[in-house]
């Protein structure tokens, strides 16, 4: 087949290109320019070109900075401004990597698009990767179901450690295999607040209230806080830790409580994204953020939203984050953004 590989200059996507080329496929590599972080793209493109030369494949650079800015960056900033916690990777995977890049691949006559994501596909559904420590099914759970028909994830059945060992066997890939991995949001240098400060005055002192509505302290500006944060604000006379349980952007106020008050057993989602043919009511397991454990849940779907009831209360359910619904076989049934 003719397959495009999304190449970042990292070991995972480089090995995807090699594995597919060794399997006899016609491979085209493509690097996406998504943002204007100084010096970021030049070094990555150098590595992509180096791998392309080693493999004897064509490599392209696709400039998607305008699309990324409109579809990912601006929503990231605006969602924080609204007092919610965004998930830019979920938007990027749907709209850019498995959206605009897939469109580009198809225009070049490619039959498939391959990426270095650690995830599997089983019976048309995304499934948790064999390497549980690297599983990325959560971040892909917002993609368009139709895109899955064109996707290949060669690393889904592999361990990350084995991928690096394979890469280290080739002198041309040793540099890439040994480089430090980036696990942060690609356009955020150190902290998300640095991004917001380019657009807004984030230092707006305001009131801290307890869950009864009583004023109990002061904070430095609501954009500095996310649900579950326990530092950076004052609570008069407090002897026990307090956590942010609610953010009121319109009033520049945060509400804090003890650990038990952080727990919730119900929430709703919007933009319900379904992969399986689900009933209006179903039982499943849900993850409320990437590193959270899966919790048993009872879900009722109403139009484009879902009401979720947890069997066990969870800490830190944050508006704007992605809730991902799994079956007992670790397959993604659906997802939705917590409202």
C-alpha positions as CSV (number, residue, x, y, z in Angstrom):
1,X,0.0,0.0,0.0
2,X,0.9,3.6,-0.3
3,X,1.0,4.9,3.3
4,X,1.8,8.3,4.7
5,X,3.5,8.4,8.1
6,X,3.2,11.3,10.4
7,X,6.8,12.0,11.4
8,X,7.8,14.2,14.3
9,X,11.6,13.5,14.4
10,X,11.1,11.2,17.4
11,X,11.8,7.5,17.7
12,X,8.3,6.2,17.6
13,X,7.3,7.8,14.2
14,X,10.7,7.0,12.8
15,X,10.3,3.3,13.6
16,X,6.8,3.3,12.2
17,X,8.2,4.5,8.9
18,X,11.0,1.8,9.0
19,X,8.6,-1.0,9.9
20,X,6.2,-0.2,7.1
21,X,9.0,0.3,4.6
22,X,10.6,-3.1,5.6
23,X,7.1,-4.6,5.1
24,X,7.2,-3.6,1.5
25,X,4.9,-0.6,1.5
26,X,5.4,2.6,-0.4
27,X,6.0,5.1,2.4
28,X,5.9,8.9,2.4
29,X,6.9,10.8,5.6
30,X,5.3,14.1,6.5
31,X,6.2,16.6,9.2
32,X,3.6,19.0,10.4
33,X,4.5,22.6,11.4
34,X,1.8,23.4,14.0
35,X,3.1,26.4,15.9
36,X,5.7,29.1,15.8
37,X,7.8,28.1,18.8
38,X,11.3,29.4,18.0
39,X,13.9,26.8,16.9
40,X,11.4,23.9,17.4
41,X,10.7,22.9,13.8
42,X,14.2,23.3,12.3
43,X,15.8,20.6,14.5
44,X,12.8,18.2,14.1
45,X,12.8,18.6,10.3
46,X,16.5,17.9,10.2
47,X,15.9,14.6,12.0
48,X,12.9,13.7,9.8
49,X,15.0,14.4,6.7
50,X,17.9,12.3,8.1
51,X,15.5,9.3,8.7
52,X,14.0,9.8,5.3
53,X,17.4,9.6,3.6
54,X,18.3,6.5,5.6
55,X,15.1,4.8,4.6
56,X,15.1,6.1,1.0
57,X,11.6,7.6,1.3
58,X,10.2,11.0,0.4
59,X,9.6,13.4,3.2
60,X,7.3,16.4,3.1
61,X,6.7,19.4,5.4
62,X,3.0,20.4,5.8
63,X,2.5,23.9,7.2
64,X,-0.7,23.8,9.3
65,X,0.1,26.7,11.6
66,X,-3.0,28.7,10.6
67,X,-5.3,25.8,11.1
68,X,-3.6,24.8,14.4
69,X,-3.9,28.3,15.7
70,X,-7.6,28.5,14.8
71,X,-8.7,24.9,15.8
72,X,-6.4,24.2,18.8
73,X,-4.5,27.1,20.1
74,X,-7.3,29.7,20.3
75,X,-9.7,27.2,21.9
76,X,-7.0,26.3,24.4
77,X,-6.7,30.0,25.5
78,X,-10.5,30.7,25.4
79,X,-11.4,27.5,27.4
80,X,-9.0,28.5,30.2
81,X,-10.5,32.1,30.1
82,X,-13.9,30.5,30.7
83,X,-12.7,28.9,33.8
84,X,-12.4,25.4,32.4
85,X,-9.4,23.1,31.8
86,X,-8.8,22.4,28.1
87,X,-7.5,19.2,26.5
88,X,-5.7,20.5,23.4
89,X,-4.2,17.1,22.4
90,X,-7.8,15.7,22.0
91,X,-8.7,18.6,19.7
92,X,-5.4,18.3,17.7
93,X,-5.7,14.6,17.1
94,X,-9.3,15.0,15.8
95,X,-8.9,18.2,13.7
96,X,-5.2,18.3,12.7
97,X,-3.4,14.9,12.9
98,X,-6.3,12.7,11.9
99,X,-8.1,15.5,10.2
100,X,-6.1,17.9,8.1
101,X,-3.1,15.6,7.7
102,X,-5.4,12.7,6.7
103,X,-7.0,14.9,4.1
104,X,-3.5,15.7,2.7
105,X,-2.5,12.1,2.6
106,X,-5.6,11.2,0.6
107,X,-5.0,13.9,-1.9
108,X,-1.6,12.4,-2.6
109,X,-3.2,9.0,-3.3
110,X,-2.2,7.4,0.0
111,X,-4.5,4.6,1.1
112,X,-3.6,4.8,4.8
113,X,-2.1,7.2,7.4
114,X,0.1,5.8,10.0
115,X,1.2,7.4,13.3
116,X,3.4,6.5,16.3
117,X,0.6,6.4,18.7
118,X,0.5,3.5,21.1
119,X,-3.0,2.2,20.5
120,X,-4.7,-0.7,18.9
121,X,-7.8,-1.1,16.7
122,X,-10.1,-4.1,17.3
123,X,-13.4,-4.6,15.4
124,X,-13.5,-0.9,14.3
125,X,-12.9,0.3,17.9
126,X,-9.8,1.9,19.5
127,X,-8.3,-0.3,22.1
128,X,-5.8,0.2,24.9
129,X,-2.2,-0.4,23.8
130,X,-0.3,-3.5,24.7
131,X,2.2,-1.2,26.5
132,X,-0.2,0.1,29.2
133,X,2.4,2.7,30.4
134,X,2.3,4.3,26.9
135,X,-1.3,3.8,26.0
136,X,-2.8,6.8,24.1
137,X,-6.3,5.6,23.5
138,X,-7.5,8.4,25.8
139,X,-6.0,11.1,23.6
140,X,-7.4,9.6,20.4
141,X,-10.9,9.0,21.8
142,X,-12.2,12.3,20.3
143,X,-11.3,11.5,16.7
144,X,-13.9,11.1,14.0
145,X,-14.9,7.4,13.7
146,X,-14.6,7.6,9.9
147,X,-10.9,8.5,10.2
148,X,-10.2,5.1,11.8
149,X,-10.9,3.4,8.5
150,X,-7.7,4.9,7.1
151,X,-5.5,4.6,10.2
152,X,-2.6,2.3,11.0
153,X,-1.0,2.2,14.5
154,X,2.0,-0.2,14.1
155,X,3.3,0.3,17.7
156,X,0.0,-0.8,19.3
157,X,1.2,-4.3,20.0
158,X,4.8,-3.3,21.0
159,X,6.6,-2.2,24.1
160,X,8.2,1.2,24.0
161,X,11.4,-0.4,25.4
162,X,11.5,-2.8,22.4
163,X,10.9,0.1,19.9
164,X,14.0,1.9,21.3
165,X,16.1,-1.3,21.3
166,X,15.2,-1.8,17.6
167,X,16.1,1.8,16.8
168,X,19.5,1.5,18.6
169,X,20.5,-1.3,16.2
170,X,20.9,1.2,13.4
171,X,23.6,3.9,13.6
172,X,21.4,6.4,11.7
173,X,18.7,6.1,14.4
174,X,20.8,6.1,17.5
175,X,20.6,9.9,17.9
176,X,16.8,9.8,17.8
177,X,16.5,6.7,20.0
178,X,18.5,8.3,22.7
179,X,16.8,11.7,22.8
180,X,14.7,12.8,25.7
181,X,10.9,12.3,25.2
182,X,8.6,15.3,25.4
183,X,5.4,14.6,27.3
184,X,4.2,18.1,27.6
185,X,1.9,20.1,25.4
186,X,4.0,20.9,22.3
187,X,3.4,24.7,22.2
188,X,3.6,25.3,26.0
189,X,7.2,26.1,27.0
190,X,7.0,25.6,30.8
191,X,3.5,26.4,32.1
192,X,0.2,27.1,30.5
193,X,0.0,30.4,32.4
194,X,2.8,31.7,30.3
195,X,0.6,31.2,27.2
196,X,-2.4,32.9,28.9
197,X,-0.3,35.9,29.9
198,X,0.4,36.7,26.3
199,X,-3.3,37.4,25.8
200,X,-4.8,38.4,29.2
201,X,-3.8,39.9,32.5
202,X,-3.9,36.7,34.6
203,X,-2.9,38.4,37.9
204,X,-6.3,39.6,39.1
205,X,-6.6,39.2,42.9
206,X,-9.9,37.8,43.9
207,X,-12.0,36.1,46.6
208,X,-11.8,32.5,47.8
209,X,-15.0,31.1,49.1
210,X,-15.9,27.8,50.9
211,X,-18.6,25.5,49.6
212,X,-21.2,27.3,51.7
213,X,-20.4,30.6,49.9
214,X,-18.5,32.2,52.8
215,X,-15.5,34.3,52.0
216,X,-12.5,32.6,53.5
217,X,-9.4,34.0,51.7
218,X,-7.7,35.5,48.6
219,X,-6.3,34.2,45.4
220,X,-4.0,35.6,42.6
221,X,-6.5,35.4,39.7
222,X,-8.8,32.6,38.7
223,X,-6.7,31.6,35.6
224,X,-3.9,30.4,37.9
225,X,-6.1,27.5,39.1
226,X,-7.5,24.2,38.0
227,X,-9.8,21.8,39.8
228,X,-7.9,20.0,42.5
229,X,-5.1,22.5,42.9
230,X,-4.2,23.0,46.6
231,X,-1.6,25.8,46.5
232,X,-1.3,29.4,45.5
233,X,-4.3,30.8,47.5
234,X,-5.0,31.7,51.2
235,X,-7.6,30.2,53.5
236,X,-7.9,32.1,56.8
237,X,-7.2,30.0,59.8
238,X,-7.0,26.7,57.8
239,X,-5.1,23.8,59.4
240,X,-6.0,21.2,56.8
241,X,-5.3,21.2,53.1
242,X,-7.9,22.9,50.9
243,X,-8.5,22.1,47.2
244,X,-10.1,24.1,44.4
245,X,-13.5,22.5,43.8
246,X,-15.0,25.2,41.5
247,X,-13.9,28.2,39.4
248,X,-16.3,31.1,38.7
249,X,-14.6,33.0,35.9
250,X,-17.4,35.7,35.7
251,X,-16.8,36.7,39.3
252,X,-13.0,36.0,39.4
253,X,-13.7,33.7,42.4
254,X,-12.6,30.2,43.3
255,X,-14.4,27.8,45.7
256,X,-12.3,25.5,47.9
257,X,-13.1,22.6,50.1
258,X,-11.5,19.6,51.8
259,X,-10.6,16.4,50.0
260,X,-14.1,14.9,50.6
261,X,-15.7,18.0,49.0
262,X,-13.6,17.4,45.9
263,X,-15.3,14.1,45.3
264,X,-18.2,13.9,42.9
265,X,-20.2,11.0,41.6
266,X,-22.1,12.7,38.8
267,X,-21.2,14.8,35.8
268,X,-22.4,15.6,32.2
269,X,-20.5,15.7,28.9
270,X,-21.1,17.5,25.7
271,X,-20.0,16.7,22.1
272,X,-20.7,13.0,22.6
273,X,-18.4,11.1,20.2
274,X,-19.6,7.6,19.7
275,X,-17.7,4.7,18.1
276,X,-19.9,1.8,19.0
277,X,-23.6,1.5,18.4
278,X,-24.7,2.2,21.9
279,X,-28.1,2.1,23.6
280,X,-29.4,5.3,25.1
281,X,-28.5,3.9,28.5
282,X,-25.4,1.7,29.1
283,X,-22.9,0.6,31.7
284,X,-19.2,1.0,31.1
285,X,-15.9,2.2,32.6
286,X,-14.8,5.8,32.3
287,X,-11.6,7.8,32.6
288,X,-12.0,11.4,33.6
289,X,-8.4,12.4,32.7
290,X,-5.4,10.7,31.1
291,X,-3.8,9.4,34.3
292,X,-6.9,8.5,36.2
293,X,-8.1,5.0,36.9
294,X,-11.1,3.6,35.0
295,X,-14.3,3.8,37.1
296,X,-17.5,1.9,36.7
297,X,-20.2,4.2,35.3
298,X,-23.8,4.3,34.2
299,X,-24.4,6.5,31.2
300,X,-27.5,8.0,29.7
301,X,-27.2,9.6,26.3
302,X,-29.5,12.5,25.4
303,X,-29.0,14.0,22.0
304,X,-25.4,15.1,21.8
305,X,-24.7,14.9,25.5
306,X,-24.4,12.3,28.2
307,X,-25.3,12.1,31.9
308,X,-22.8,10.0,33.9
309,X,-23.3,8.4,37.3
310,X,-20.2,6.9,38.9
311,X,-20.4,3.8,41.1
312,X,-17.5,5.3,43.2
313,X,-17.0,9.1,43.7
314,X,-14.0,10.6,41.9
315,X,-11.7,13.5,42.8
316,X,-11.1,16.4,40.5
317,X,-13.7,16.1,37.8
318,X,-12.8,19.1,35.7
319,X,-15.0,20.9,33.1
320,X,-13.3,20.9,29.7
321,X,-11.4,17.7,30.2
322,X,-12.3,14.6,28.1
323,X,-14.2,11.7,29.6
324,X,-13.5,8.5,27.7
325,X,-15.9,5.5,28.0
326,X,-14.4,2.0,27.7
327,X,-15.9,-1.5,27.7
328,X,-14.5,-4.4,29.8
329,X,-12.2,-5.3,27.0
330,X,-10.4,-1.9,27.1
331,X,-12.0,-0.7,23.9
332,X,-13.2,2.9,23.5
333,X,-17.0,3.1,23.2
334,X,-17.3,6.9,23.1
335,X,-16.0,10.1,24.6
336,X,-17.3,13.6,25.6
337,X,-16.0,16.8,27.0
338,X,-17.0,17.3,30.7
339,X,-19.4,20.3,30.8
